[in-house]
Amino acid sequence: MGSLSRVRQRLGLAVLSLAVVSALALPVKAATPIFTTIWYNGQVVRTILPPSAMPKDGTDPFYMVPGTGGVAAVAPGSTGYHGGHWKVYVVSWHVAQYPLRSEAAIWAAAGAGDVTVTRNAALDFLCPIQP
């Protein structure tokens, strides 16, 4: 019986160790930023998506455009850029999608009735544009 007890104890210790290692590894994996690109004034710029959102903290306009992707209204060097503290707007289409690669193009499309632009503060996030 002593041998069986030691086996159970070792098995329990192994399972506990695996659980601890897994618990420590998951936040590290979840905290890994994603390197991607977005549009700014018709040009592709690089950015880093952090592992967490910043709901209702955005100051820099950012548009989520189906068919185009993310569109930033400001970037480093432009007036009003606050380091990528993005204030998210969701664009919804009323016509067949076409490329909208700048804030001016988005608002022109909205003026024409092609899209609706809706503020979504719950999606605000921090994501600096990289040179």
Backbone atoms as SQL, in Angstrom:
CREATE TABLE atoms (id INTEGER PRIMARY KEY, chain TEXT, resi INTEGER, resn TEXT, atom TEXT, x REAL, y REAL, z REAL);
INSERT INTO atoms VALUES
  (1, 'A', 1, 'MET', 'N', 0.808, -1.194, 0.000),
  (2, 'A', 1, 'MET', 'CA', 0.000, 0.000, 0.000),
  (3, 'A', 1, 'MET', 'C', 0.851, 1.257, 0.000),
  (4, 'A', 2, 'GLY', 'N', 2.001, 1.235, 0.655),
  (5, 'A', 2, 'GLY', 'CA', 2.871, 2.395, 0.691),
  (6, 'A', 2, 'GLY', 'C', 3.325, 2.794, -0.692),
  (7, 'A', 3, 'SER', 'N', 3.590, 1.818, -1.550),
  (8, 'A', 3, 'SER', 'CA', 4.031, 2.076, -2.918),
  (9, 'A', 3, 'SER', 'C', 2.928, 2.757, -3.719),
  (10, 'A', 4, 'LEU', 'N', 1.697, 2.299, -3.572),
  (11, 'A', 4, 'LEU', 'CA', 0.557, 2.885, -4.278),
  (12, 'A', 4, 'LEU', 'C', 0.323, 4.323, -3.806),
  (13, 'A', 5, 'SER', 'N', 0.492, 4.561, -2.535),
  (14, 'A', 5, 'SER', 'CA', 0.330, 5.899, -1.974),
  (15, 'A', 5, 'SER', 'C', 1.365, 6.862, -2.548),
  (16, 'A', 6, 'ARG', 'N', 2.613, 6.401, -2.685),
  (17, 'A', 6, 'ARG', 'CA', 3.664, 7.249, -3.263),
  (18, 'A', 6, 'ARG', 'C', 3.391, 7.546, -4.731),
  (19, 'A', 7, 'VAL', 'N', 2.876, 6.578, -5.465),
  (20, 'A', 7, 'VAL', 'CA', 2.540, 6.784, -6.881),
  (21, 'A', 7, 'VAL', 'C', 1.445, 7.840, -6.994),
  (22, 'A', 8, 'ARG', 'N', 0.422, 7.728, -6.166),
  (23, 'A', 8, 'ARG', 'CA', -0.665, 8.716, -6.185),
  (24, 'A', 8, 'ARG', 'C', -0.146, 10.109, -5.821),
  (25, 'A', 9, 'GLN', 'N', 0.734, 10.154, -4.835),
  (26, 'A', 9, 'GLN', 'CA', 1.304, 11.428, -4.409),
  (27, 'A', 9, 'GLN', 'C', 2.114, 12.059, -5.539),
  (28, 'A', 10, 'ARG', 'N', 2.928, 11.257, -6.207),
  (29, 'A', 10, 'ARG', 'CA', 3.731, 11.771, -7.328),
  (30, 'A', 10, 'ARG', 'C', 2.843, 12.207, -8.490),
  (31, 'A', 11, 'LEU', 'N', 1.804, 11.415, -8.762),
  (32, 'A', 11, 'LEU', 'CA', 0.882, 11.759, -9.842),
  (33, 'A', 11, 'LEU', 'C', 0.176, 13.081, -9.522),
  (34, 'A', 12, 'GLY', 'N', -0.258, 13.225, -8.277),
  (35, 'A', 12, 'GLY', 'CA', -0.904, 14.469, -7.856),
  (36, 'A', 12, 'GLY', 'C', 0.034, 15.654, -7.976),
  (37, 'A', 13, 'LEU', 'N', 1.289, 15.466, -7.575),
  (38, 'A', 13, 'LEU', 'CA', 2.290, 16.523, -7.676),
  (39, 'A', 13, 'LEU', 'C', 2.557, 16.887, -9.136),
  (40, 'A', 14, 'ALA', 'N', 2.605, 15.888, -10.011),
  (41, 'A', 14, 'ALA', 'CA', 2.827, 16.134, -11.439),
  (42, 'A', 14, 'ALA', 'C', 1.665, 16.923, -12.039),
  (43, 'A', 15, 'VAL', 'N', 0.434, 16.543, -11.683),
  (44, 'A', 15, 'VAL', 'CA', -0.744, 17.252, -12.193),
  (45, 'A', 15, 'VAL', 'C', -0.752, 18.695, -11.683),
  (46, 'A', 16, 'LEU', 'N', -0.442, 18.887, -10.405),
  (47, 'A', 16, 'LEU', 'CA', -0.387, 20.226, -9.831),
  (48, 'A', 16, 'LEU', 'C', 0.690, 21.075, -10.510),
  (49, 'A', 17, 'SER', 'N', 1.852, 20.485, -10.747),
  (50, 'A', 17, 'SER', 'CA', 2.941, 21.203, -11.423),
  (51, 'A', 17, 'SER', 'C', 2.533, 21.623, -12.824),
  (52, 'A', 18, 'LEU', 'N', 1.892, 20.716, -13.546),
  (53, 'A', 18, 'LEU', 'CA', 1.431, 21.025, -14.902),
  (54, 'A', 18, 'LEU', 'C', 0.407, 22.160, -14.874),
  (55, 'A', 19, 'ALA', 'N', -0.491, 22.129, -13.901),
  (56, 'A', 19, 'ALA', 'CA', -1.503, 23.182, -13.787),
  (57, 'A', 19, 'ALA', 'C', -0.860, 24.539, -13.501),
  (58, 'A', 20, 'VAL', 'N', 0.133, 24.568, -12.626),
  (59, 'A', 20, 'VAL', 'CA', 0.817, 25.823, -12.292),
  (60, 'A', 20, 'VAL', 'C', 1.569, 26.363, -13.502),
  (61, 'A', 21, 'VAL', 'N', 2.302, 25.506, -14.194),
  (62, 'A', 21, 'VAL', 'CA', 3.048, 25.927, -15.385),
  (63, 'A', 21, 'VAL', 'C', 2.089, 26.449, -16.445),
  (64, 'A', 22, 'SER', 'N', 0.975, 25.757, -16.653),
  (65, 'A', 22, 'SER', 'CA', -0.013, 26.198, -17.641),
  (66, 'A', 22, 'SER', 'C', -0.604, 27.544, -17.254),
  (67, 'A', 23, 'ALA', 'N', -0.926, 27.716, -15.987),
  (68, 'A', 23, 'ALA', 'CA', -1.509, 28.978, -15.523),
  (69, 'A', 23, 'ALA', 'C', -0.541, 30.140, -15.714),
  (70, 'A', 24, 'LEU', 'N', 0.743, 29.891, -15.524),
  (71, 'A', 24, 'LEU', 'CA', 1.737, 30.945, -15.708),
  (72, 'A', 24, 'LEU', 'C', 1.992, 31.226, -17.179),
  (73, 'A', 25, 'ALA', 'N', 1.917, 30.223, -18.017),
  (74, 'A', 25, 'ALA', 'CA', 2.216, 30.383, -19.442),
  (75, 'A', 25, 'ALA', 'C', 1.085, 31.060, -20.194),
  (76, 'A', 26, 'LEU', 'N', -0.166, 30.825, -19.829),
  (77, 'A', 26, 'LEU', 'CA', -1.292, 31.386, -20.564),
  (78, 'A', 26, 'LEU', 'C', -1.303, 32.911, -20.558),
  (79, 'A', 27, 'PRO', 'N', -1.121, 33.586, -19.411),
  (80, 'A', 27, 'PRO', 'CA', -1.092, 35.048, -19.468),
  (81, 'A', 27, 'PRO', 'C', 0.041, 35.588, -20.326),
  (82, 'A', 28, 'VAL', 'N', 1.181, 34.914, -20.358),
  (83, 'A', 28, 'VAL', 'CA', 2.296, 35.358, -21.194),
  (84, 'A', 28, 'VAL', 'C', 1.895, 35.282, -22.653),
  (85, 'A', 29, 'LYS', 'N', 1.277, 34.176, -23.067),
  (86, 'A', 29, 'LYS', 'CA', 0.840, 34.033, -24.450),
  (87, 'A', 29, 'LYS', 'C', -0.242, 35.058, -24.765),
  (88, 'A', 30, 'ALA', 'N', -1.192, 35.255, -23.847),
  (89, 'A', 30, 'ALA', 'CA', -2.272, 36.205, -24.071),
  (90, 'A', 30, 'ALA', 'C', -1.754, 37.640, -24.113),
  (91, 'A', 31, 'ALA', 'N', -0.617, 37.907, -23.472),
  (92, 'A', 31, 'ALA', 'CA', -0.081, 39.256, -23.415),
  (93, 'A', 31, 'ALA', 'C', 0.841, 39.579, -24.586),
  (94, 'A', 32, 'THR', 'N', 0.960, 38.687, -25.543),
  (95, 'A', 32, 'THR', 'CA', 1.825, 38.905, -26.693),
  (96, 'A', 32, 'THR', 'C', 1.164, 39.883, -27.663),
  (97, 'A', 33, 'PRO', 'N', 1.803, 41.002, -27.982),
  (98, 'A', 33, 'PRO', 'CA', 1.213, 41.949, -28.928),
  (99, 'A', 33, 'PRO', 'C', 1.232, 41.399, -30.355),
  (100, 'A', 34, 'ILE', 'N', 0.346, 41.940, -31.178),
  (101, 'A', 34, 'ILE', 'CA', 0.237, 41.530, -32.580),
  (102, 'A', 34, 'ILE', 'C', 0.748, 42.671, -33.451),
  (103, 'A', 35, 'PHE', 'N', 1.680, 42.387, -34.338),
  (104, 'A', 35, 'PHE', 'CA', 2.200, 43.381, -35.275),
  (105, 'A', 35, 'PHE', 'C', 1.345, 43.335, -36.538),
  (106, 'A', 36, 'THR', 'N', 0.832, 44.489, -36.977),
  (107, 'A', 36, 'THR', 'CA', -0.058, 44.531, -38.129),
  (108, 'A', 36, 'THR', 'C', 0.069, 45.882, -38.841),
  (109, 'A', 37, 'THR', 'N', -0.794, 46.137, -39.812),
  (110, 'A', 37, 'THR', 'CA', -0.814, 47.418, -40.527),
  (111, 'A', 37, 'THR', 'C', -2.231, 47.976, -40.536),
  (112, 'A', 38, 'ILE', 'N', -2.313, 49.314, -40.657),
  (113, 'A', 38, 'ILE', 'CA', -3.583, 50.011, -40.813),
  (114, 'A', 38, 'ILE', 'C', -3.380, 51.106, -41.851),
  (115, 'A', 39, 'TRP', 'N', -4.446, 51.791, -42.220),
  (116, 'A', 39, 'TRP', 'CA', -4.378, 52.878, -43.196),
  (117, 'A', 39, 'TRP', 'C', -4.330, 54.228, -42.496),
  (118, 'A', 40, 'TYR', 'N', -3.541, 55.154, -43.058),
  (119, 'A', 40, 'TYR', 'CA', -3.521, 56.551, -42.628),
  (120, 'A', 40, 'TYR', 'C', -3.325, 57.406, -43.871),
  (121, 'A', 41, 'ASN', 'N', -4.310, 58.243, -44.188),
  (122, 'A', 41, 'ASN', 'CA', -4.249, 59.121, -45.366),
  (123, 'A', 41, 'ASN', 'C', -3.851, 58.384, -46.635),
  (124, 'A', 42, 'GLY', 'N', -4.426, 57.223, -46.846),
  (125, 'A', 42, 'GLY', 'CA', -4.174, 56.463, -48.067),
  (126, 'A', 42, 'GLY', 'C', -2.892, 55.657, -48.075),
  (127, 'A', 43, 'GLN', 'N', -2.129, 55.697, -46.995),
  (128, 'A', 43, 'GLN', 'CA', -0.860, 54.964, -46.911),
  (129, 'A', 43, 'GLN', 'C', -0.953, 53.887, -45.827),
  (130, 'A', 44, 'VAL', 'N', -0.302, 52.768, -46.052),
  (131, 'A', 44, 'VAL', 'CA', -0.240, 51.712, -45.048),
  (132, 'A', 44, 'VAL', 'C', 0.832, 52.080, -44.027),
  (133, 'A', 45, 'VAL', 'N', 0.479, 51.983, -42.730),
  (134, 'A', 45, 'VAL', 'CA', 1.433, 52.234, -41.648),
  (135, 'A', 45, 'VAL', 'C', 1.445, 51.025, -40.719),
  (136, 'A', 46, 'ARG', 'N', 2.591, 50.807, -40.072),
  (137, 'A', 46, 'ARG', 'CA', 2.721, 49.666, -39.160),
  (138, 'A', 46, 'ARG', 'C', 2.230, 50.042, -37.769),
  (139, 'A', 47, 'THR', 'N', 1.724, 49.042, -37.047),
  (140, 'A', 47, 'THR', 'CA', 1.260, 49.268, -35.688),
  (141, 'A', 47, 'THR', 'C', 1.386, 47.989, -34.878),
  (142, 'A', 48, 'ILE', 'N', 1.207, 48.122, -33.585),
  (143, 'A', 48, 'ILE', 'CA', 1.244, 46.983, -32.673),
  (144, 'A', 48, 'ILE', 'C', -0.068, 46.961, -31.906),
  (145, 'A', 49, 'LEU', 'N', -0.786, 45.839, -31.981),
  (146, 'A', 49, 'LEU', 'CA', -2.011, 45.690, -31.205),
  (147, 'A', 49, 'LEU', 'C', -1.659, 45.097, -29.855),
  (148, 'A', 50, 'PRO', 'N', -1.980, 45.806, -28.778),
  (149, 'A', 50, 'PRO', 'CA', -1.658, 45.299, -27.448),
  (150, 'A', 50, 'PRO', 'C', -2.644, 44.213, -27.029),
  (151, 'A', 51, 'PRO', 'N', -2.333, 43.515, -25.944),
  (152, 'A', 51, 'PRO', 'CA', -3.196, 42.428, -25.504),
  (153, 'A', 51, 'PRO', 'C', -4.462, 42.866, -24.778),
  (154, 'A', 52, 'SER', 'N', -4.645, 44.158, -24.529),
  (155, 'A', 52, 'SER', 'CA', -5.843, 44.573, -23.801),
  (156, 'A', 52, 'SER', 'C', -6.427, 45.858, -24.370),
  (157, 'A', 53, 'ALA', 'N', -7.727, 46.002, -24.173),
  (158, 'A', 53, 'ALA', 'CA', -8.435, 47.190, -24.636),
  (159, 'A', 53, 'ALA', 'C', -8.380, 48.273, -23.560),
  (160, 'A', 54, 'MET', 'N', -8.792, 49.470, -23.923),
  (161, 'A', 54, 'MET', 'CA', -8.891, 50.593, -22.986),
  (162, 'A', 54, 'MET', 'C', -10.260, 51.240, -23.190),
  (163, 'A', 55, 'PRO', 'N', -11.332, 50.542, -22.813),
  (164, 'A', 55, 'PRO', 'CA', -12.675, 51.057, -23.086),
  (165, 'A', 55, 'PRO', 'C', -12.882, 52.483, -22.597),
  (166, 'A', 56, 'LYS', 'N', -13.484, 53.281, -23.455),
  (167, 'A', 56, 'LYS', 'CA', -13.891, 54.661, -23.169),
  (168, 'A', 56, 'LYS', 'C', -12.738, 55.611, -22.884),
  (169, 'A', 57, 'ASP', 'N', -11.510, 55.243, -23.231),
  (170, 'A', 57, 'ASP', 'CA', -10.349, 56.103, -23.004),
  (171, 'A', 57, 'ASP', 'C', -9.789, 56.703, -24.292),
  (172, 'A', 58, 'GLY', 'N', -10.411, 56.456, -25.428),
  (173, 'A', 58, 'GLY', 'CA', -9.850, 56.889, -26.696),
  (174, 'A', 58, 'GLY', 'C', -9.922, 58.383, -26.933),
  (175, 'A', 59, 'THR', 'N', -8.894, 58.908, -27.626),
  (176, 'A', 59, 'THR', 'CA', -8.867, 60.316, -28.019),
  (177, 'A', 59, 'THR', 'C', -8.567, 60.482, -29.506),
  (178, 'A', 60, 'ASP', 'N', -7.886, 59.512, -30.122),
  (179, 'A', 60, 'ASP', 'CA', -7.510, 59.587, -31.535),
  (180, 'A', 60, 'ASP', 'C', -8.522, 58.803, -32.369),
  (181, 'A', 61, 'PRO', 'N', -9.209, 59.438, -33.340),
  (182, 'A', 61, 'PRO', 'CA', -10.215, 58.729, -34.130),
  (183, 'A', 61, 'PRO', 'C', -9.634, 57.549, -34.921),
  (184, 'A', 62, 'PHE', 'N', -10.312, 56.412, -34.811),
  (185, 'A', 62, 'PHE', 'CA', -9.933, 55.184, -35.513),
  (186, 'A', 62, 'PHE', 'C', -11.213, 54.566, -36.053),
  (187, 'A', 63, 'TYR', 'N', -11.198, 54.210, -37.339),
  (188, 'A', 63, 'TYR', 'CA', -12.394, 53.695, -38.000),
  (189, 'A', 63, 'TYR', 'C', -12.199, 52.232, -38.376),
  (190, 'A', 64, 'MET', 'N', -13.184, 51.406, -38.020),
  (191, 'A', 64, 'MET', 'CA', -13.175, 49.994, -38.401),
  (192, 'A', 64, 'MET', 'C', -14.055, 49.888, -39.644),
  (193, 'A', 65, 'VAL', 'N', -13.408, 49.647, -40.796),
  (194, 'A', 65, 'VAL', 'CA', -14.101, 49.678, -42.081),
  (195, 'A', 65, 'VAL', 'C', -14.121, 48.282, -42.699),
  (196, 'A', 66, 'PRO', 'N', -15.291, 47.630, -42.762),
  (197, 'A', 66, 'PRO', 'CA', -15.359, 46.321, -43.413),
  (198, 'A', 66, 'PRO', 'C', -14.876, 46.416, -44.859),
  (199, 'A', 67, 'GLY', 'N', -14.008, 45.507, -45.245),
  (200, 'A', 67, 'GLY', 'CA', -13.471, 45.489, -46.601),
  (201, 'A', 67, 'GLY', 'C', -12.178, 46.275, -46.757),
  (202, 'A', 68, 'THR', 'N', -11.895, 47.173, -45.831),
  (203, 'A', 68, 'THR', 'CA', -10.669, 47.974, -45.876),
  (204, 'A', 68, 'THR', 'C', -9.770, 47.653, -44.700),
  (205, 'A', 69, 'GLY', 'N', -10.344, 47.535, -43.514),
  (206, 'A', 69, 'GLY', 'CA', -9.576, 47.316, -42.290),
  (207, 'A', 69, 'GLY', 'C', -9.591, 48.568, -41.443),
  (208, 'A', 70, 'GLY', 'N', -8.564, 48.738, -40.619),
  (209, 'A', 70, 'GLY', 'CA', -8.480, 49.893, -39.741),
  (210, 'A', 70, 'GLY', 'C', -7.991, 51.123, -40.472),
  (211, 'A', 71, 'VAL', 'N', -8.589, 52.276, -40.147),
  (212, 'A', 71, 'VAL', 'CA', -8.179, 53.556, -40.729),
  (213, 'A', 71, 'VAL', 'C', -7.956, 54.545, -39.585),
  (214, 'A', 72, 'ALA', 'N', -6.741, 55.065, -39.472),
  (215, 'A', 72, 'ALA', 'CA', -6.398, 56.045, -38.442),
  (216, 'A', 72, 'ALA', 'C', -6.604, 57.455, -38.981),
  (217, 'A', 73, 'ALA', 'N', -7.133, 58.335, -38.134),
  (218, 'A', 73, 'ALA', 'CA', -7.326, 59.727, -38.533),
  (219, 'A', 73, 'ALA', 'C', -6.081, 60.568, -38.296),
  (220, 'A', 74, 'VAL', 'N', -5.221, 60.125, -37.374),
  (221, 'A', 74, 'VAL', 'CA', -3.997, 60.850, -37.035),
  (222, 'A', 74, 'VAL', 'C', -2.849, 59.864, -36.899),
  (223, 'A', 75, 'ALA', 'N', -1.633, 60.392, -36.955),
  (224, 'A', 75, 'ALA', 'CA', -0.427, 59.563, -36.841),
  (225, 'A', 75, 'ALA', 'C', 0.683, 60.428, -36.249),
  (226, 'A', 76, 'PRO', 'N', 1.815, 59.830, -35.878),
  (227, 'A', 76, 'PRO', 'CA', 2.912, 60.631, -35.329),
  (228, 'A', 76, 'PRO', 'C', 3.256, 61.798, -36.259),
  (229, 'A', 77, 'GLY', 'N', 3.365, 62.983, -35.673),
  (230, 'A', 77, 'GLY', 'CA', 3.685, 64.177, -36.447),
  (231, 'A', 77, 'GLY', 'C', 2.466, 64.972, -36.865),
  (232, 'A', 78, 'SER', 'N', 1.277, 64.372, -36.821),
  (233, 'A', 78, 'SER', 'CA', 0.078, 65.120, -37.188),
  (234, 'A', 78, 'SER', 'C', -0.548, 65.737, -35.938),
  (235, 'A', 79, 'THR', 'N', -1.229, 66.859, -36.127),
  (236, 'A', 79, 'THR', 'CA', -1.875, 67.550, -35.019),
  (237, 'A', 79, 'THR', 'C', -2.933, 66.650, -34.394),
  (238, 'A', 80, 'GLY', 'N', -2.929, 66.575, -33.072),
  (239, 'A', 80, 'GLY', 'CA', -3.949, 65.803, -32.376),
  (240, 'A', 80, 'GLY', 'C', -3.614, 64.348, -32.131),
  (241, 'A', 81, 'TYR', 'N', -2.402, 63.913, -32.479),
  (242, 'A', 81, 'TYR', 'CA', -2.016, 62.516, -32.228),
  (243, 'A', 81, 'TYR', 'C', -1.599, 62.372, -30.772),
  (244, 'A', 82, 'HIS', 'N', -2.171, 61.416, -30.062),
  (245, 'A', 82, 'HIS', 'CA', -1.908, 61.190, -28.641),
  (246, 'A', 82, 'HIS', 'C', -1.269, 59.832, -28.393),
  (247, 'A', 83, 'GLY', 'N', -0.491, 59.340, -29.317),
  (248, 'A', 83, 'GLY', 'CA', 0.199, 58.070, -29.110),
  (249, 'A', 83, 'GLY', 'C', -0.616, 56.840, -29.431),
  (250, 'A', 84, 'GLY', 'N', -1.711, 57.006, -30.147),
  (251, 'A', 84, 'GLY', 'CA', -2.518, 55.854, -30.528),
  (252, 'A', 84, 'GLY', 'C', -3.495, 55.407, -29.458),
  (253, 'A', 85, 'HIS', 'N', -4.064, 56.358, -28.726),
  (254, 'A', 85, 'HIS', 'CA', -5.153, 56.054, -27.791),
  (255, 'A', 85, 'HIS', 'C', -6.443, 56.147, -28.614),
  (256, 'A', 86, 'TRP', 'N', -6.798, 55.045, -29.261),
  (257, 'A', 86, 'TRP', 'CA', -7.811, 55.072, -30.311),
  (258, 'A', 86, 'TRP', 'C', -9.245, 55.138, -29.792),
  (259, 'A', 87, 'LYS', 'N', -9.975, 56.079, -30.377),
  (260, 'A', 87, 'LYS', 'CA', -11.403, 56.299, -30.139),
  (261, 'A', 87, 'LYS', 'C', -12.106, 55.642, -31.326),
  (262, 'A', 88, 'VAL', 'N', -12.750, 54.511, -31.097),
  (263, 'A', 88, 'VAL', 'CA', -13.213, 53.652, -32.192),
  (264, 'A', 88, 'VAL', 'C', -14.589, 54.047, -32.725),
  (265, 'A', 89, 'TYR', 'N', -14.641, 54.090, -34.055),
  (266, 'A', 89, 'TYR', 'CA', -15.882, 54.279, -34.795),
  (267, 'A', 89, 'TYR', 'C', -16.043, 53.073, -35.718),
  (268, 'A', 90, 'VAL', 'N', -17.252, 52.536, -35.771),
  (269, 'A', 90, 'VAL', 'CA', -17.540, 51.394, -36.634),
  (270, 'A', 90, 'VAL', 'C', -18.280, 51.907, -37.864),
  (271, 'A', 91, 'VAL', 'N', -17.801, 51.523, -39.038),
  (272, 'A', 91, 'VAL', 'CA', -18.402, 51.936, -40.304),
  (273, 'A', 91, 'VAL', 'C', -19.273, 50.794, -40.821),
  (274, 'A', 92, 'SER', 'N', -20.527, 51.112, -41.168),
  (275, 'A', 92, 'SER', 'CA', -21.462, 50.125, -41.728),
  (276, 'A', 92, 'SER', 'C', -21.827, 50.544, -43.146),
  (277, 'A', 93, 'TRP', 'N', -21.806, 49.595, -44.052),
  (278, 'A', 93, 'TRP', 'CA', -22.070, 49.868, -45.467),
  (279, 'A', 93, 'TRP', 'C', -23.560, 49.808, -45.802),
  (280, 'A', 94, 'HIS', 'N', -23.980, 50.689, -46.755),
  (281, 'A', 94, 'HIS', 'CA', -25.337, 50.675, -47.306),
  (282, 'A', 94, 'HIS', 'C', -25.300, 50.382, -48.804),
  (283, 'A', 95, 'VAL', 'N', -24.099, 50.296, -49.363),
  (284, 'A', 95, 'VAL', 'CA', -23.885, 50.009, -50.787),
  (285, 'A', 95, 'VAL', 'C', -22.775, 48.963, -50.878),
  (286, 'A', 96, 'ALA', 'N', -22.450, 48.536, -52.094),
  (287, 'A', 96, 'ALA', 'CA', -21.319, 47.617, -52.277),
  (288, 'A', 96, 'ALA', 'C', -20.046, 48.289, -51.749),
  (289, 'A', 97, 'GLN', 'N', -19.236, 47.523, -51.041),
  (290, 'A', 97, 'GLN', 'CA', -18.017, 48.069, -50.439),
  (291, 'A', 97, 'GLN', 'C', -17.018, 48.541, -51.488),
  (292, 'A', 98, 'TYR', 'N', -16.337, 49.616, -51.171),
  (293, 'A', 98, 'TYR', 'CA', -15.212, 50.108, -51.968),
  (294, 'A', 98, 'TYR', 'C', -14.160, 50.625, -50.990),
  (295, 'A', 99, 'PRO', 'N', -12.914, 50.767, -51.404),
  (296, 'A', 99, 'PRO', 'CA', -11.854, 51.147, -50.466),
  (297, 'A', 99, 'PRO', 'C', -12.071, 52.537, -49.860),
  (298, 'A', 100, 'LEU', 'N', -11.971, 52.605, -48.539),
  (299, 'A', 100, 'LEU', 'CA', -11.972, 53.865, -47.799),
  (300, 'A', 100, 'LEU', 'C', -10.693, 53.860, -46.980),
  (301, 'A', 101, 'ARG', 'N', -9.700, 54.633, -47.394),
  (302, 'A', 101, 'ARG', 'CA', -8.368, 54.543, -46.791),
  (303, 'A', 101, 'ARG', 'C', -7.932, 55.803, -46.057),
  (304, 'A', 102, 'SER', 'N', -8.870, 56.704, -45.797),
  (305, 'A', 102, 'SER', 'CA', -8.554, 57.915, -45.032),
  (306, 'A', 102, 'SER', 'C', -9.823, 58.384, -44.331),
  (307, 'A', 103, 'GLU', 'N', -9.634, 59.210, -43.308),
  (308, 'A', 103, 'GLU', 'CA', -10.790, 59.764, -42.597),
  (309, 'A', 103, 'GLU', 'C', -11.643, 60.604, -43.548),
  (310, 'A', 104, 'ALA', 'N', -11.001, 61.371, -44.423),
  (311, 'A', 104, 'ALA', 'CA', -11.738, 62.201, -45.383),
  (312, 'A', 104, 'ALA', 'C', -12.604, 61.342, -46.299),
  (313, 'A', 105, 'ALA', 'N', -12.071, 60.215, -46.758),
  (314, 'A', 105, 'ALA', 'CA', -12.837, 59.319, -47.630),
  (315, 'A', 105, 'ALA', 'C', -14.033, 58.723, -46.887),
  (316, 'A', 106, 'ILE', 'N', -13.840, 58.406, -45.611),
  (317, 'A', 106, 'ILE', 'CA', -14.934, 57.839, -44.809),
  (318, 'A', 106, 'ILE', 'C', -16.065, 58.849, -44.660),
  (319, 'A', 107, 'TRP', 'N', -15.714, 60.092, -44.316),
  (320, 'A', 107, 'TRP', 'CA', -16.760, 61.096, -44.125),
  (321, 'A', 107, 'TRP', 'C', -17.407, 61.513, -45.447),
  (322, 'A', 108, 'ALA', 'N', -16.666, 61.445, -46.545),
  (323, 'A', 108, 'ALA', 'CA', -17.267, 61.701, -47.864),
  (324, 'A', 108, 'ALA', 'C', -18.289, 60.611, -48.183),
  (325, 'A', 109, 'ALA', 'N', -17.944, 59.362, -47.877),
  (326, 'A', 109, 'ALA', 'CA', -18.870, 58.244, -48.101),
  (327, 'A', 109, 'ALA', 'C', -20.104, 58.380, -47.210),
  (328, 'A', 110, 'ALA', 'N', -19.900, 58.832, -45.969),
  (329, 'A', 110, 'ALA', 'CA', -21.032, 59.045, -45.064),
  (330, 'A', 110, 'ALA', 'C', -21.933, 60.161, -45.596),
  (331, 'A', 111, 'GLY', 'N', -21.314, 61.231, -46.106),
  (332, 'A', 111, 'GLY', 'CA', -22.078, 62.336, -46.674),
  (333, 'A', 111, 'GLY', 'C', -22.892, 61.919, -47.887),
  (334, 'A', 112, 'ALA', 'N', -22.375, 60.946, -48.634),
  (335, 'A', 112, 'ALA', 'CA', -23.073, 60.443, -49.821),
  (336, 'A', 112, 'ALA', 'C', -24.141, 59.407, -49.456),
  (337, 'A', 113, 'GLY', 'N', -24.191, 59.015, -48.176),
  (338, 'A', 113, 'GLY', 'CA', -25.166, 58.009, -47.754),
  (339, 'A', 113, 'GLY', 'C', -24.714, 56.576, -47.972),
  (340, 'A', 114, 'ASP', 'N', -23.451, 56.394, -48.360),
  (341, 'A', 114, 'ASP', 'CA', -22.934, 55.043, -48.616),
  (342, 'A', 114, 'ASP', 'C', -22.630, 54.275, -47.333),
  (343, 'A', 115, 'VAL', 'N', -22.287, 54.993, -46.263),
  (344, 'A', 115, 'VAL', 'CA', -21.951, 54.357, -44.989),
  (345, 'A', 115, 'VAL', 'C', -22.574, 55.131, -43.830),
  (346, 'A', 116, 'THR', 'N', -22.642, 54.445, -42.704),
  (347, 'A', 116, 'THR', 'CA', -22.988, 55.072, -41.432),
  (348, 'A', 116, 'THR', 'C', -21.783, 54.904, -40.526),
  (349, 'A', 117, 'VAL', 'N', -21.439, 55.944, -39.786),
  (350, 'A', 117, 'VAL', 'CA', -20.311, 55.900, -38.858),
  (351, 'A', 117, 'VAL', 'C', -20.885, 55.986, -37.442),
  (352, 'A', 118, 'THR', 'N', -20.585, 54.960, -36.624),
  (353, 'A', 118, 'THR', 'CA', -21.131, 54.876, -35.274),
  (354, 'A', 118, 'THR', 'C', -20.010, 54.762, -34.252),
  (355, 'A', 119, 'ARG', 'N', -20.048, 55.583, -33.222),
  (356, 'A', 119, 'ARG', 'CA', -19.058, 55.525, -32.142),
  (357, 'A', 119, 'ARG', 'C', -19.301, 54.279, -31.293),
  (358, 'A', 120, 'ASN', 'N', -18.214, 53.540, -30.945),
  (359, 'A', 120, 'ASN', 'CA', -18.307, 52.378, -30.059),
  (360, 'A', 120, 'ASN', 'C', -17.196, 52.468, -29.017),
  (361, 'A', 121, 'ALA', 'N', -17.462, 53.158, -27.913),
  (362, 'A', 121, 'ALA', 'CA', -16.463, 53.407, -26.870),
  (363, 'A', 121, 'ALA', 'C', -15.957, 52.126, -26.218),
  (364, 'A', 122, 'ALA', 'N', -16.755, 51.072, -26.230),
  (365, 'A', 122, 'ALA', 'CA', -16.331, 49.803, -25.620),
  (366, 'A', 122, 'ALA', 'C', -15.153, 49.182, -26.362),
  (367, 'A', 123, 'LEU', 'N', -14.921, 49.585, -27.604),
  (368, 'A', 123, 'LEU', 'CA', -13.830, 49.024, -28.408),
  (369, 'A', 123, 'LEU', 'C', -12.552, 49.862, -28.372),
  (370, 'A', 124, 'ASP', 'N', -12.536, 50.985, -27.665),
  (371, 'A', 124, 'ASP', 'CA', -11.340, 51.832, -27.600),
  (372, 'A', 124, 'ASP', 'C', -10.127, 51.019, -27.149),
  (373, 'A', 125, 'PHE', 'N', -8.950, 51.363, -27.694),
  (374, 'A', 125, 'PHE', 'CA', -7.736, 50.611, -27.365),
  (375, 'A', 125, 'PHE', 'C', -6.502, 51.481, -27.549),
  (376, 'A', 126, 'LEU', 'N', -5.384, 51.013, -27.000),
  (377, 'A', 126, 'LEU', 'CA', -4.089, 51.682, -27.144),
  (378, 'A', 126, 'LEU', 'C', -3.255, 50.896, -28.138),
  (379, 'A', 127, 'CYS', 'N', -2.735, 51.579, -29.157),
  (380, 'A', 127, 'CYS', 'CA', -2.001, 50.896, -30.212),
  (381, 'A', 127, 'CYS', 'C', -1.165, 51.922, -30.976),
  (382, 'A', 128, 'PRO', 'N', 0.079, 52.171, -30.578),
  (383, 'A', 128, 'PRO', 'CA', 0.887, 53.188, -31.248),
  (384, 'A', 128, 'PRO', 'C', 1.255, 52.807, -32.682),
  (385, 'A', 129, 'ILE', 'N', 1.334, 53.809, -33.538),
  (386, 'A', 129, 'ILE', 'CA', 1.789, 53.593, -34.911),
  (387, 'A', 129, 'ILE', 'C', 3.313, 53.576, -34.901),
  (388, 'A', 130, 'GLN', 'N', 3.893, 52.633, -35.617),
  (389, 'A', 130, 'GLN', 'CA', 5.348, 52.454, -35.651),
  (390, 'A', 130, 'GLN', 'C', 5.936, 53.066, -36.919),
  (391, 'A', 131, 'PRO', 'N', 7.122, 53.685, -36.822),
  (392, 'A', 131, 'PRO', 'CA', 7.761, 54.262, -38.015),
  (393, 'A', 131, 'PRO', 'C', 8.246, 53.171, -38.962);
